[in-house]
Amino acid sequence: MHRPYPLLATGLLALFSLQGCNSDTATALTTAARIGFAASEFPSVAPVAQCAPGGQPETDIQGRVPITDRNSGRSQSGYWCNLTRIGQFQGEGSTWVNPSTGHCAYMATSFSGLLTKKLPGVQVIDVQNPSSPRYVKSLDSIAFVQSTWESLKVNEKRGLLGGVAAGPIEDVAFFDLYDISGDCAQPRLLNGLTGKITLPANLLGHEGEFSPDGNTYWATSSAGGSITAIDIRNPAQPKPVFIGNSLLPNHGFSFSADGRRMYLTSANPAGVMILDVSDVQDRKPIPIVKPVGSLFWQDGNISQHTIPVSIRGVPHLVVVDEFGTGAARILNIADETKPFIVSKMRLAIQQPEHADKRRADLGNNGLFGYEAHYCTVDRTTDPQAMACGYFQSGVRVFDIRDITKPREIAYYNPPAQANNAAILKGWEHAVSRAGIGPSVSDAQNLGIGIPTKVSLQSDLSTDWCSSPPRFVNDQLWVTCQDNGFMVLQFAPGVYPFAE
């Protein structure tokens, strides 16, 4: 068992209600400098997947697409091991986070393509036939048409699809909510005000998620640090019931099963904050969000999102870093005031000794490197497998039945679309080409720590697989920005695991 690490002083998270300021704010601000970091441990790489015949394995170390493959065009053939693509809807490409549920997938598109896209907004894809996913319609209400960035999410309990307007990175006011409880291929706008305009209900939007019961939609604003809770018990009239600020750049988040704890990532420093949101869940008239515990680390940057899981009755938390080769890690949160790391999932290319290889490979494919972005588990109680979308290392699947020793079992890095830029008007990979989005100086101000020579003109020498995969029996449903929505089939005997 590893020791608990120092915690951020809980007073740092001074959060404000709509009715006024938390009385502890002044005390909280005086403790802001008291930040403790976890030691850099767990340097080992997840063991490499053993590929069944018929694959097209990587040509170098785990997770790498070498500069020779990019320059020769080899990366345009893709790389796969124990996963085969059996169906695809590419469309005009996609944006950061794209959920699926039932027999449907929802593929958001970028802000940068607003004036040139043929398919604006969020694309509805019917996957009843996995070998031939079918475009049904576009959802082009005001938030969805602008780009929902990382906020497009599904609540299966109530059958809802929702997201906030994020624009090029962040935007204000608009939140769109759809009913998908009947036919998921025919979403119905619930909070339309007039035409495709919806009732403003948000402060700043970048990330978002539903509470487990589906009665609240929460939005965060990344660099802005704002947190907004939107009451959607009456979906026709969503209204904010809490607006606060984490005082640190925040990012994605998740909730405990009862909705009373928020597990909020910190962008800088990298880490996670555990917050008591019971007042909002209970609809207290003056809700206050209270910090409970936190953990920060230096071997990563811009923590992206969290996944709560229960392992043999003990609560744990998966946390994924978007930058800094920090990889995904699993925390024990049995004592919420003292969370600690129990394991990491790192690819070989993320190891410190391969920094020169990363620099050689990544200089011409935009801001994002070999890090993961969004992951998912096959189940939240005693999960057996976790799948992650990486920016340039494709989709990777890990066996986590022993959480202290995760191992890779499959991967699929789709064919690079270097020759198809003209048709991809809806993907965020275009953002780096258009010069819209986080510049190098912005990234450095956020503490990402990238070299100043990184080019924002992408050569599309790999895809960006930034969306969370979804386990569907012996398949993975995934969305990558250039290749769009894909159905991947596991090789026989790889997954599901034999009981």
N, C-alpha and C positions, 0 to 999 in steps of 0.2 A: 504494500500500500504506500502510495506517495504522500508526502506531507501536504497539508493545506498551505496555500500561499497567502501572502498579505492581501488585504482587501482595501479597496478604495473606501475612504471614510464615507459612511452612509449619508451624511448630511450634504454631500456634493450635489445630489439630485434634488435641487429645489424646484418643485413643480407647482404651477399656478392653476387655480380653478377659474372658471369663467366669472365667478362672483368676486374674486379678489386674490390677493397674494397670500401664500402660505406664511404664517407668522414665523416659521423657522428659517426663512430665506436668508436673513442676515448672517445667522450662525452658519448656514450651509456654505455661503460664499467664502467665509474665512477658512474653511477646511479644504478648499478646492485644490490646493497644491499637494495635499497628502495622498499621493497616488503610489501604490505598491504594484510591482510587476512580478509575474510568475517567472521562475528561472527557465532558461531555454533547455528543455530536456526532450526525450523521446526522438532522437535523431534518425532512427532506423526507418527504412523504406518499406512500404507494404510489399510483400513478396509478389513477383511478377506472375500474371496469369499464364497458365499452361494451355496452349492453344490446340484445339482439336483440328484434325485435317480439314482443309477447305477454306481456311481463313487467309487473310493477307496481312501478316503481322508487321509491327513496326520494324524499321530498318536500323534503329539505334537503341539507346537506353530507354527505359520505360517512360512514356509520356512525351518523348521528343519527336519533333518533325525537323530534321536537320536542314541546314541551309542548302546543302547539296540537293536534297529532295525538293525543296522549294524552287530552286533555280532550274532544275532539270524538268520540272513538271510532274515528278513522281507523286507529289502530295495531291495532285488532282485525281489520283486513283483511289485515295483513301487508305485506311488501315483498319482491319478488324480482326477480332479474336473472340471466338465463342458467341458472337452476335452477328446476325446477317440482316440486312435491310430487306423487308418483304413488301413495304408499301410506303408511299410518299405523296405529300401535297406541298410543292415548293412555293407556289404562288409568286409573290414579289419579295419573299423573305419575311423575316419577323424581327421583333424587338426582344427585350431582355427576358421577360417571364411570361410563360404561356401555359395555363392550366388545362387539364382535361378531366372529364368525369363521365361515368356511364359510357356510352358509345360516341361521345362527342369530344372534340378538342377545340380550343379557342386560341387563335393566333393573332396577337396584337402586332401593329405595324408602327413605323417610326414617325417622329415629328418631322424629321428632315425631308421626308418624301411627300409632304402635304400637297404640294402643287403638281406633282407628277405621277402619283400612284393611281392605278386603275381600280384598285381594291382598297379603299380607305378604311380606317378604323380597325375593328377586331373581326377577323375572319372566323366564321363558324364552319367546322369541318365535321362531317358525318363519317364515323369510322366503323359502321356496322360491318363493312367488308374491309378487314385490315389490309388486304392486299391492294385495295383501291380506295383510299380515303377520298371523300367527295366534298368539294366546296359547296356550301349551301347558300350563304348570304353574308353580308357585311353589316356589322353593328357600328353605325357612324354617328351616334349621339355625341355631345360636345366633349365629354372627357375622353371617350374611347377614340375619337378621331384624332385627338392631339398626340397621343401616345400615353399609355398608362405606365410606362417604365417598368417598375418592379411591384406594381400595386394590383395587377389583375389577378384576382383570386376567386375561388369557389368555396361556398359553404354547403356541404352536402346535406346537413341536417335540415335546413330550410329550403334547399334547392335554389340558391342565389349565386349570381355572378356579379361581381362588382369591381370597381377600380376608380381611382382619382385621376384627374388631369395632371400630367407631369411635364408636358411640353418637351423642350430640349433636355432638361434635367429636373427642374422643379417648376410647379405652376400652382395657381391659386384657385380656390372656390369650388370647382366643379367635381361632382361625384356621381357616377352613373350606376344604377342598380337594376339588374334584370332578373326575372323569374325564369328558372330553368327546371322547375319541379315537375313539369309535365313532359313535353317533348324537348329534350336538351338541344335539339337541332333547330328549335324555333323559339329562341329567347324573347321574352316580352318585357319591354321597358316599363319599370314600375314608378319611377319618380319624374316622368316627363312634365315639364312646366308648359312648354309650347313647342310644337314640332319636335326637333331633336335637342332642344335646350332643356337641361335638367335643373332642378332646384339647387342653388349653391348651398353647400353644407360643409366645406372643408377650409382649413387655413392654408397650409402649404402641402403639396403632394409630391411624393417620390416613391415611397414604399407604402404597403398597406396589407391588412389582414383582417379577417372576421374573428370575433370571439367564437369559441366552440359552439355556443348555443345559437349563433347567428343573429343575435339581437343587437350587436354592436359591430360597427366597422371602424377600425383604427387606422390612422394615417400618420406617417412620419415624414420628415423633410430632409433627411440626410444632413448636409452641411448646416442647414438652418437650425437643426436641433428641436424643432417643434414636434409636439405630439397632440393629435386631435382624436377624440372619441366621438363617433357619430351614432346616435340612437336610430336604429332602423326597425324597431318593433312595428311601427307603421311605415312600411317601405315606400308608400306614396309621399310621405313627408319626413324624410330624414332630417335630423337636426343635431348640431353639435351639443354635447353635454359636458365636455371637458376639453380645455385647451391648455397645454403646458409646454415646458421646455426642459430638456435633459441637461442643458448647459454643456454638453459635449456633443460633437457631431454624431448623430445616431444613424441607424440603418434599419435592417430588417428585424423581425421579431416573431415570436409565437407566444402561446398561452398554455397554462396548465389546463387540465381537462375541465376544471370547474370555472375557468375564466378569471380566477382571482389573482393569478400571478402572470405578469408579463416578463418574458425573457428577451430583453432588448439589446441588440448589439451596439457597440461603440465603434465609430469609424476611426477615431484617433484620440487616445491610444486604442489599439486593437483590444477587444475583449467583450465582456457581456455584463449587463446590469440586470439584476433581478428586482422587480418592482411589485409592490402590493397595489393592485388596481381594484380591490374589493369595493371601494366607495363608488366607483363607476359602475361596476357590475351590479351593485345593489341599488343604483340610482339615488345615492344620497344627494340631498339638495345642494350641499357644498362639498363636492368630491375632492379629496386630496389623494394624490398618488404618492406612496411612501417607499423609499428605497429599503431593500432588505439585505442584499449582498451583492458582491461584484468580484470579477477577476479580470485582470489585464495581463497582456504578454507582449514581449518585444520581438519574438520570432515570427512576425506576421504583420499585416497592416490592413486597415479598412475591413473589419469583420462584417460579414454580409448578412447572415441570417442564422436562425436557431431552429432546432427540432427537439421537442421534449419526447423522451422515451422512458419506458419502465423496463428495467432489466432485473429479473428475478425479484421483483417487488421493490427495487430501489430506484428512485427517480434519477435519471441522467439527462444530459443535454448535449446534443450535437451542435457545434459552432463551426462555421465555415468562414475563412478569410478570403477576401477578394484580391488582395495584393500581398506582396512581401514573401512569397513562397511559404506562407504559414500553414497552408493545407487545412484539412478538416481535423477537428479534435473532439473527443468525447469527455465531458465533465461529469463527475459525481456531484449531484446537488441535494443529497439526502439532508445535509445541513445547509440550508439556503444561505446562511451567513458566512459559510466557509466552503464555497465550491472549489473543487480541485480537479486537475486533469488526470485521466486514467490512460488515455492512448491518443495517438495521432495517426492520420492516414496521409502519408506523403509519397509522391512519386519520385523516382530516381532523378528526373530532370530538375526537381525542386531542391535537391541537396546543394549545400553551399559550395561544394567542390566543383559544381558544374555551372558556376556563374558565367564563365567565359563562353560556354556553349549557348547559354540563354541569350547573352548579348549578341552573339553571332546570328542566332536564329530570328530574333524578335524585332530587330530594328526597323523592318519595313512593313509590319502588319498591324500598325495601330498601337494604342496605348496599353492594351491588355496582353498579358503574357501567358504563362503556363499554369496559372492558378485556377482553382475551382470557383464557382459562383453560387449555384444552388444545388442542394442535394435532397434526396428523399429516402425514406426507408420503406421496406415492404410491409411493415406493420409497426405500430407504436408500442405494443407490449411484446417484450422479448423479440425484438427484430432480428432477422437472420441475415438480411442483405441491405446494403445501402448503395444507391446509384447517384453519381454526381456528374453535373455538366461542367466541363472545363472550357476555358476560352480557346486554347489552342491544342489541348490534349484530348479533345473529344469527350465522349461519354464513358465513364469508368464505373465498374461495378465491383463491390467488395463484399466478401464474406465477413460478417461481424458477429457470428455466433459466439466467438470468444472476443469480447470487446478489447481485451488487452493485446490481442494479436490479430488485427484485421489483415486480410490478404485479398489481393485482387483476383477476380475470377473471369472477367471479360472486359472488353472495351470495343468501342466503335468510334473512330475518328473519320467523319464523312469526307467525301471527295471535295477538295478545295474548288471554289467556284471562280477562279481567276479570270475565266473567259466570259463570265455571265454578269458582269457588273451592270450592264445596260438594262437588264430585266429586273434587277433587284432594287426596286424603288422603296420597298417597305421595311428594309432591314436596318438595324442600328450599326451594323458593321460599316454602313455608308457614312455614319456620323463622322468617323475619323477622316474619311475622304473629303467630306464637305466642310470640315473645319468647325463643325458645330459640336458642342459637348466639351468635356473637360480638357483643357489645354495642358501642356507640360507644366507650365507655371502653376496652374490651378492644382494639379496633382501634387506638386511639391509643397504647396501651401497646406494641403491636407495631410502632408506627411507620408505620401506614398513612397517617396524616395526613388523615383525612376531617374535614369540618366538623362541629361539635357539633350542628348543626341537622338532620342527616340523620335521616329517619324510618325506624324499623324496621317500620312498619306498611305493608306493600306494597300498592299499588293494582293490581298485576298489569297495568300499562299496557304492558309488554313481557314477553316470555319471558326466561328465563335459559338460554342455550345453552352449558352448562359442560362438556359431554362431548366427547371427541375424535371428529371425523368419521372415516369410513373410505371410501377409494376402492374401488369395486367396478365395474370396467369403466367404463361411461359414467354411473355413478350415484355418489351419496354416500349412505351410511347414517349417520344422525345421531340423536342423542337430545337433546332440550331438556326442561327440567324440567317445563314446563306442558303442552307438546304431546306429550310422550312420544317414542316411536320413530317415525322418518319415513324414507322412501326418497325421495331427490331425484334428478331426472333432469337432466343437463346438456343445454342446447340444442345442436342439431347444429353440429359444427365448433368448439365451445368447448373441450371436453376429451373424450377424449384428444387430444393434439396430433398433427397430421399429421407423419409422419416425413419 
